[in-house]
Amino acid sequence: MNKIPGIDPFTRVNYRRVEGDFVRTKVIEGTPFLEVDPRGIQKLAEEAFHDVSFFLRPSFLEKLKKILLDPEASGNDRYVAEALLRNAVVASEGFLPLCQDTGTATVIAWKGDRVWVHPLEGDGQGNAGKINGLRSPLDEEALCQGITEVYRTRYLRYSQIAPLSMFEEVNTGTNLPPQIDIYASEGTEYRFLFMAKGAGSANKTSFFQESRALLEPEKLRSFLWEKVRALGTAACPPYRLAVVIGGLSPEMNLKVLKLATTGLLDGLPEQGDGKGLLYLDREWSGILLQLAQESGLGAQFGGKYLALDARVIRIARHAGACPVSIGVSCSADRNILGRITKEGVFLEQLEKDPATLLKDLVTQRVERSLGTRIDLNRSLDEVRKDLSGLPVGSLVLLSGPLVVARDIAHARFFKRLKEGKGLPEYLYRYGIYYAGPAKTPPGYPIGSFGPTTAQRMDTYLEAFMREGASLVTLAKGNRAKGTAELCRTYGGFYLGTIGGAAALLAKEHIVSSEVLDYPELDMEAVRLIQVKDFPAFILIDDKGNDLYGLI
């Protein structure tokens, strides 16, 4: 996509100038060219991934505020919205990122055909085109250096896993590689969309090979209803929801979807031209949003606000195919625009002082009961007895020890069990929090520390519960079919905490953290944490009741 039709999205936002002289113009035979020092691209990438990790757009914060003012919002909707707003305030301090999953660094760029990237003249000391004493890289290399620097210095998490063989993997230790796509366009401007995409929301991208039969009103409505319900809440709603119908290939469809979830295509024309122009169908966008509201899933724990907004985009297709995709951007809506023009290097201005913007809201807690306090400094049998007296959907405030373990640790536990070595003692003694923190800033007990998607651990749950382990688990989102029956059979509980409020949870509710097992796994190491009034909802109880199954 070398050009986005419709209203130019890059002219609709406010920018700040990135300090430094990185551009100059040159005229050759009457034609202007823009010369760009790759150091400017590096600095743009570094500042972009810094800002997008700690700040949100003012327009997005306003959408969250509206939930608190909507009389149709459920109490749980408002509870989550208020937590996300408070999370934005904590993150804006610049130490604890908005989400513990600081994402895969993704850059989509449009490079004008009269843009040259090369080192510009130096300072007379032999420093032309050098970064940290090294000669400047070009385009992708400059972007990679900027990404490397910000993830190294700003308490962001390294999440990228590289294969050594088919079954052996290691963390790259840099958060590289990124995804970088650079398209050719016309002119003397270089444009960038920077995205930090976490696995939770990326995993909710779904693609379907349909046919012309889908393109009937009732069939399409039924299809969308089924897919919206299937999204669930694991990707930290309220979502920015997108559906793309059509495409000349699967990859074309999914490229459009990726842009649509950022809002970059919201200025598309409202109808097609019969020649292949993609357009935004506002009627069906409204229907999609209505279906999200009618799902009752709400902003994680039931209600109206599964989605903040929605868009349905139609594009051309082959007569024998009708590809369809659905995807979301989560409540940490982390994307930001950049531009390099003859005037300099510019980055979209995000809201760096949300406390001022939200002062009449973040100082007043949402009216609701404080929840039931649960003391974890007791046997797990006693904890389960207390939980058993509460209905599903109840808010509980946890205080005491929890074990933290997620994907790779669970795979190792399962291997031990299969080898006859048994499970670690701590899986029987403590509740298990599925999570993996960002790096710890100085003076903090832990980095941003929100929950991981629970379904990823469901493969192991039956084997562990059968052994009497993992009887109280804590994470986010709905679980796999059959989990409620496992909890009924073995007397287990699944609790859900707020996804997308990682900075708030780390600052206000985690008292201490120590590595308990597998230190070589870094953010996936097993930890023992102490929590205080840690908020969670009973989503599945020991009687087999499932909150999401009741909605």
C-alpha positions in Angstrom: 0.0 0.0 0.0 2.0 3.0 -1.2 -0.9 5.4 -0.7 -3.8 5.5 1.7 -6.9 6.8 0.0 -9.3 9.3 1.6 -8.4 11.9 4.2 -4.7 12.0 4.8 -4.2 10.6 8.4 -0.8 12.2 8.7 -2.2 15.7 8.6 -4.9 15.1 11.3 -2.6 14.9 14.4 -0.4 17.3 16.3 3.4 16.8 16.1 6.4 17.8 18.1 9.8 18.3 16.6 12.6 15.8 17.4 15.6 17.8 18.3 18.6 17.7 15.9 19.5 18.7 12.3 19.0 15.6 10.3 17.7 16.8 6.9 18.6 19.0 4.0 17.2 19.6 0.6 19.0 19.4 -2.7 17.8 20.5 -6.2 19.0 18.5 -9.2 18.0 19.7 -12.6 15.1 21.6 -11.1 13.8 18.6 -9.0 13.9 18.8 -5.2 15.2 15.9 -3.2 15.2 15.4 0.6 18.4 14.0 2.1 18.0 12.4 5.5 20.7 11.5 8.0 20.0 7.9 9.3 20.7 9.3 12.8 17.4 11.1 12.5 15.6 7.9 11.8 17.3 6.2 14.7 16.3 9.0 17.1 12.8 9.1 15.7 12.4 5.3 16.4 13.9 5.6 19.9 11.6 8.4 20.9 8.6 6.9 19.2 8.9 3.6 21.1 9.6 5.4 24.3 6.5 7.6 24.0 4.2 4.9 22.9 5.2 2.7 25.9 4.3 5.4 28.5 1.7 7.7 27.0 -1.7 7.5 25.1 -3.4 9.7 22.6 -5.7 12.4 24.2 -8.6 11.1 22.0 -8.2 7.6 23.4 -8.2 8.9 27.0 -11.4 10.8 26.2 -13.1 7.6 25.0 -12.2 5.9 28.3 -13.6 8.9 30.2 -16.9 8.6 28.5 -17.4 5.1 30.0 -17.5 6.7 33.4 -20.1 9.1 32.3 -22.3 6.6 30.5 -25.3 5.6 32.6 -25.6 2.4 30.5 -22.1 1.3 31.5 -22.0 -1.5 34.0 -20.3 -1.1 37.4 -17.6 -3.4 36.1 -17.2 -1.3 32.9 -16.6 1.7 35.1 -14.3 -0.1 37.5 -12.1 -1.2 34.6 -12.2 2.2 32.8 -11.2 4.0 36.0 -8.3 1.6 36.6 -7.1 2.1 33.0 -7.2 5.9 33.5 -5.2 5.6 36.7 -2.8 3.3 35.0 -2.2 6.0 32.4 -1.3 8.5 35.1 1.2 6.0 36.7 2.8 5.2 33.4 3.2 8.8 32.5 5.8 9.1 35.2 8.1 7.4 32.8 9.2 4.3 34.8 6.4 1.7 34.6 5.2 1.2 31.0 1.5 1.0 30.3 1.6 -2.8 29.8 4.1 -5.4 31.0 4.1 -6.8 27.5 5.9 -4.0 25.8 5.3 -5.7 22.6 6.9 -6.6 19.2 8.3 -3.4 17.8 6.6 -2.8 14.4 7.4 -0.1 11.9 5.3 0.5 8.8 6.8 3.3 6.6 6.1 5.1 3.4 9.3 6.4 1.8 9.1 9.1 -0.9 10.8 8.4 -4.2 12.8 11.6 -3.8 14.1 10.8 -0.3 17.7 9.8 0.1 19.0 8.3 3.3 22.8 8.7 3.8 25.1 10.3 6.3 25.2 14.1 6.1 28.3 16.2 6.6 29.9 15.9 10.0 31.2 18.4 12.5 34.7 18.7 11.0 36.1 16.1 13.5 35.5 13.1 11.4 32.1 12.3 13.0 30.0 12.4 9.8 27.3 9.8 10.0 28.5 8.2 13.2 26.3 6.8 16.0 28.2 5.9 19.2 31.4 5.9 17.2 30.1 3.7 14.5 29.2 4.7 11.0 25.5 5.4 10.6 23.4 2.5 9.2 20.6 3.1 6.7 16.8 2.8 7.0 16.2 -0.6 8.7 19.5 -0.6 10.5 18.8 2.8 11.9 15.4 1.8 13.0 16.8 -1.3 14.7 19.4 0.8 16.6 16.7 3.1 17.9 14.6 0.2 19.0 17.5 -1.5 20.7 18.4 1.6 22.6 15.0 2.4 24.0 14.3 -1.3 25.0 17.7 -1.4 26.7 17.4 1.8 28.7 13.7 2.3 29.5 12.6 -0.7 31.6 10.8 -2.4 28.7 10.5 -6.1 28.4 12.4 -8.3 26.1 9.8 -10.6 24.6 11.3 -12.0 21.4 12.2 -15.6 21.3 14.5 -17.0 18.7 14.8 -20.7 17.7 18.0 -22.7 18.1 16.4 -25.7 16.7 12.8 -26.9 16.1 12.2 -27.3 19.8 14.9 -25.2 21.5 14.5 -21.4 21.9 16.2 -18.5 23.6 15.2 -14.9 24.4 17.2 -12.6 22.1 17.9 -10.3 25.0 17.3 -7.1 22.9 13.6 -7.4 21.8 14.9 -7.7 18.3 14.0 -8.6 15.6 11.3 -6.0 14.9 8.8 -6.2 12.1 9.7 -3.5 9.5 7.8 -2.9 6.3 8.9 0.0 4.1 6.7 0.9 1.1 7.7 3.2 -1.8 5.6 6.3 -2.3 5.9 9.6 -4.2 7.4 12.8 -3.1 9.9 14.2 -0.6 8.4 13.0 2.6 9.2 9.9 4.8 6.2 8.7 6.9 6.1 6.2 9.8 3.6 4.3 11.8 5.2 2.9 14.9 3.4 0.1 16.9 4.2 -1.8 20.0 2.0 -4.9 19.6 1.6 -7.2 22.5 0.9 -10.9 22.0 -2.5 -10.8 23.8 -4.1 -8.6 21.2 -2.1 -10.0 18.3 -3.3 -13.5 19.1 -6.9 -12.3 18.7 -6.3 -11.7 15.0 -8.4 -14.3 13.1 -8.6 -15.0 9.3 -11.4 -16.8 7.4 -11.7 -18.0 3.8 -15.3 -17.4 3.0 -17.3 -17.1 -0.2 -19.8 -14.8 -1.9 -22.6 -16.5 0.2 -21.4 -14.5 3.2 -22.4 -11.2 1.6 -26.0 -11.2 2.6 -27.2 -9.0 5.5 -28.4 -11.7 7.9 -25.6 -14.1 7.1 -23.0 -11.4 7.6 -24.6 -10.3 10.9 -24.7 -13.8 12.2 -21.1 -14.3 11.2 -19.9 -11.1 12.9 -21.9 -12.0 16.0 -20.2 -15.4 16.3 -16.7 -13.9 15.8 -17.2 -11.0 18.2 -18.3 -13.5 20.9 -15.3 -15.6 20.2 -12.9 -12.7 20.8 -13.6 -12.9 24.5 -11.8 -10.6 26.9 -8.3 -12.0 27.0 -6.8 -9.2 24.9 -7.6 -6.5 27.4 -10.7 -4.7 26.3 -12.2 -2.2 25.7 -11.0 -2.8 22.2 -10.6 -0.8 19.0 -12.3 -3.4 16.8 -11.8 -3.9 13.0 -13.1 -6.2 10.4 -11.8 -6.4 6.8 -13.9 -8.1 4.1 -12.3 -8.8 0.7 -8.7 -8.7 -0.6 -6.9 -10.0 -3.6 -4.9 -12.3 -1.3 -4.8 -13.3 2.4 -1.8 -11.1 3.0 -3.4 -8.1 1.5 -6.5 -8.5 3.7 -4.3 -8.9 6.8 -2.2 -5.8 5.9 -5.3 -3.7 5.7 -6.5 -5.2 9.0 -3.3 -4.2 10.8 -3.7 -0.6 9.7 -7.4 -0.6 10.4 -6.8 -1.5 14.1 -4.7 1.6 14.6 -7.4 3.9 13.3 -5.1 5.0 10.4 -7.8 4.1 7.8 -10.7 5.9 9.6 -10.6 8.7 6.9 -11.4 6.3 4.0 -14.2 7.1 1.6 -17.6 5.9 2.7 -18.4 3.9 -0.5 -16.6 2.1 -3.3 -16.0 3.4 -6.8 -16.4 0.1 -8.7 -12.8 0.1 -9.6 -11.2 -1.4 -6.5 -11.0 1.5 -4.1 -11.2 0.3 -0.5 -13.8 2.1 1.6 -15.0 2.2 5.2 -18.6 1.0 5.5 -20.0 3.2 8.3 -23.4 1.4 8.5 -21.7 -2.0 9.1 -19.2 -0.4 11.4 -22.1 0.7 13.6 -23.6 -2.7 13.4 -20.3 -4.3 14.5 -20.1 -1.9 17.5 -23.7 -2.7 18.4 -22.9 -6.4 18.3 -19.9 -5.9 20.6 -22.2 -4.1 23.1 -24.8 -6.8 22.9 -22.3 -9.5 23.6 -22.5 -8.5 27.3 -18.8 -9.3 27.7 -18.0 -5.6 28.5 -14.7 -4.2 29.5 -13.4 -7.6 30.8 -16.0 -8.5 33.5 -19.4 -8.0 31.9 -21.2 -4.9 30.6 -21.5 -2.8 27.5 -17.9 -1.8 26.6 -16.2 -4.7 24.9 -15.3 -2.2 22.2 -14.7 1.6 22.3 -15.2 1.9 18.5 -15.4 -0.3 15.4 -14.8 -0.2 11.7 -15.7 -2.5 8.8 -13.6 -2.1 5.6 -14.5 -3.5 2.2 -11.9 -4.1 -0.5 -11.9 -5.8 -3.9 -11.7 -9.6 -4.1 -11.4 -12.4 -6.6 -14.8 -13.7 -7.7 -14.0 -17.1 -6.2 -12.8 -16.0 -2.8 -13.9 -13.8 0.0 -11.3 -13.4 2.7 -12.4 -12.0 6.0 -10.4 -11.0 9.1 -11.1 -9.6 12.5 -8.6 -8.0 14.9 -8.3 -5.6 17.8 -6.1 -3.0 19.4 -6.2 -3.4 23.1 -6.7 -0.9 25.9 -3.0 -0.1 25.7 -3.6 1.5 22.3 0.1 1.8 21.4 0.7 3.4 18.0 2.2 6.7 17.0 2.9 8.5 13.7 6.1 10.1 12.6 7.2 12.3 9.7 10.4 13.5 8.1 10.0 16.5 5.9 12.2 19.4 4.7 11.4 21.1 8.0 12.8 18.3 10.1 11.9 15.2 12.0 8.5 15.1 13.7 6.7 12.7 16.1 3.0 12.7 17.0 2.3 14.5 20.3 0.8 12.1 22.9 -0.8 13.2 26.2 2.2 13.4 28.7 0.1 14.8 31.6 -3.0 12.7 31.8 -3.4 13.6 35.5 -4.3 17.2 34.4 -6.6 16.0 31.7 -8.4 13.6 34.0 -8.1 15.4 37.3 -11.9 15.4 38.1 -12.0 11.6 37.4 -8.8 10.0 38.7 -9.2 11.6 42.1 -12.6 10.1 42.6 -12.9 6.3 42.8 -15.8 4.6 41.0 -18.7 4.0 43.5 -18.8 0.3 44.2 -18.2 -2.0 47.1 -14.6 -2.5 48.1 -14.8 -6.2 47.6 -14.0 -9.1 50.0 -10.5 -9.2 51.4 -8.8 -12.6 51.1 -5.7 -13.4 53.2 -3.3 -15.5 51.2 -1.0 -16.0 54.3 -2.9 -19.2 55.1 -3.2 -22.6 53.6 -4.7 -22.9 50.1 -7.5 -25.0 51.6 -8.5 -22.1 53.8 -8.3 -19.6 50.9 -10.5 -21.9 48.8 -13.0 -22.2 51.6 -13.4 -18.4 51.7 -13.7 -18.1 47.9 -16.3 -20.9 47.9 -18.7 -18.7 49.9 -18.7 -16.0 47.2 -20.7 -16.0 43.9 -18.9 -15.7 40.5 -18.4 -12.1 39.5 -17.4 -11.1 43.1 -14.6 -8.7 43.5 -11.9 -9.9 45.9 -8.8 -8.1 47.2 -5.9 -10.5 47.6 -3.1 -9.9 50.2 -0.2 -12.2 50.8 2.1 -14.5 48.6 1.5 -15.7 45.1 3.7 -17.7 42.7 4.2 -16.2 39.3 4.7 -18.6 36.4 3.7 -18.6 32.7 4.3 -20.4 29.4 7.9 -21.7 29.5 7.8 -22.5 33.2 4.6 -24.5 32.8 6.2 -26.4 29.9 9.0 -27.3 32.3 6.6 -28.3 35.1 4.8 -30.6 32.7 8.1 -32.2 31.5 9.0 -32.9 35.2 5.6 -34.5 35.7 5.9 -36.7 32.6 9.4 -37.8 33.7 8.0 -38.9 37.1 9.8 -36.2 39.1 6.6 -34.6 40.3 5.6 -30.9 40.4 7.4 -28.3 42.5 6.1 -27.9 46.0 5.1 -24.2 45.5 2.4 -25.2 43.0 0.5 -26.9 45.8 1.2 -24.2 48.4 0.3 -21.0 46.6 -2.1 -19.5 44.1 -0.5 -19.2 40.7 -0.4 -15.8 38.9 0.1 -16.2 35.1 2.3 -13.2 34.3 5.7 -12.0 33.2 7.0 -8.5 34.3 8.7 -5.7 32.5 12.2 -4.8 33.7 12.3 -3.4 37.3 13.1 0.3 37.6 15.3 1.5 40.5 13.3 1.9 43.7 10.5 -0.3 42.6 9.8 -3.9 43.8 9.0 -5.0 40.2 8.4 -3.6 36.8 4.9 -3.3 35.1 3.2 -6.6 35.9 -0.2 -7.2 34.4 -1.7 -10.7 33.8 -1.0 -13.0 30.9 -3.8 -14.7 28.8 -5.0 -17.6 30.9 -5.9 -19.9 27.9 -2.2 -20.4 27.1 -1.8 -22.4 30.3 -5.0 -24.5 29.8 -3.1 -27.3 28.1 -1.5 -28.1 31.5 -4.3 -27.4 33.8 -6.0 -30.8 34.0 -2.7 -32.7 34.6 -1.7 -30.2 37.4 -5.1 -30.2 39.1 -5.3 -33.9 39.1 -2.1 -33.8 41.2 -3.7 -31.3 43.6 -1.7 -28.3 42.2 -2.8 -25.0 40.5 -6.1 -25.1 42.4 -6.2 -21.2 42.5 -5.1 -19.5 39.3 -5.1 -15.8 38.4 -4.8 -14.3 35.0 -7.0 -12.5 32.4 -9.7 -13.5 29.9 -11.9 -16.4 29.4 -10.6 -20.0 29.6 -10.9 -23.0 27.3 -14.0 -25.1 27.2 -13.9 -27.6 30.0 -12.0 -25.5 32.5 -15.2 -24.9 34.6 -15.8 -28.6 34.8 -12.1 -29.1 36.0 -12.7 -26.5 38.7 -15.9 -28.3 39.8 -14.2 -31.7 39.8 -11.0 -30.7 41.7 -12.3 -27.8 43.8 -10.4 -25.1 41.9 -10.9 -21.4 41.2 -10.0 -19.1 38.4 -9.7 -15.4 39.2 -9.3 -12.6 36.7 -7.5 -9.3 37.3 -7.6 -6.2 35.1 -5.7 -6.6 31.9 -4.0 -3.4 30.6 -3.4 -1.9 34.1 0.1 -3.3 34.6 1.7 0.0 35.8 -1.0 0.5 38.4 -0.9 -3.1 39.7 2.9 -2.9 40.0 2.9 0.4 41.9 0.0 0.0 44.2 -0.5 -3.7 44.8 2.9 -5.6 44.6 5.0 -5.2 47.7 8.0 -7.5 46.9 9.3 -10.0 44.4 12.0 -12.6 44.4 13.0 -15.2 41.8 12.0 -18.7 43.0 13.0 -20.9 40.1 14.5 -21.0 36.6 16.3 -17.6 36.8 17.7 -18.1 33.3 14.3 -17.6 31.9 14.4 -13.8 32.7 10.9 -12.4 32.5 9.5 -16.0 32.4 11.3 -17.0 35.6 9.2 -18.4 38.5 8.8 -15.7 41.1 7.3 -15.4 44.6 5.5 -12.0 45.0 3.8 -10.4 48.0 0.6 -8.5 47.0 -1.6 -6.1 48.9 -5.3 -5.6 48.1 -4.6 -7.0 44.7 -8.0 -6.7 42.8 -9.4 -9.8 41.1 -12.8 -11.2 40.2 -14.0 -14.7 40.7 -14.5 -15.9 37.1 -14.9 -19.7 37.7 -15.7 -21.2 41.0 -15.5 -24.7 42.6 -19.1 -25.4 41.6 -18.3 -25.1 37.9 -20.0 -21.7 37.5 -18.3 -19.5 34.8 -19.0 -15.8 34.7 -18.5 -15.7 30.9 -20.8 -18.7 30.5 -23.5 -16.8 32.4 -23.4 -13.7 30.2 
